[in-house]
Amino acid sequence: MRCSAPVSTNNRKPRRHFSADTKLQIVKEGRHTNLSISQVCEQYQISPTLFYQWERQAEAVQLTQLLLPLVQA
């Protein structure tokens, strides 16, 4: 899994950018392993809030994909 971390010029931590595939893999890992969400978040150094945002985004995309055939019919 890759994320990019640009160099920061101030004292704040630089933002990391995760690919969509990486986000989905992290969400799947949080939901389909025996690890707690907190443990998964610590492993990837993300906040639980960010994890749950990604989870909601993934669910929205899945729902859109499920409804798409109904709209086209």
Secondary structure, DSSP 4 states (H G I P E B T S, - for coil): --EE-PPPSSSSPPP-EE-HHHHHHHHHHHHHSSS-HHHHHHHHT--HHHHHHHHHHHHHHHHHHHHHHHHH-
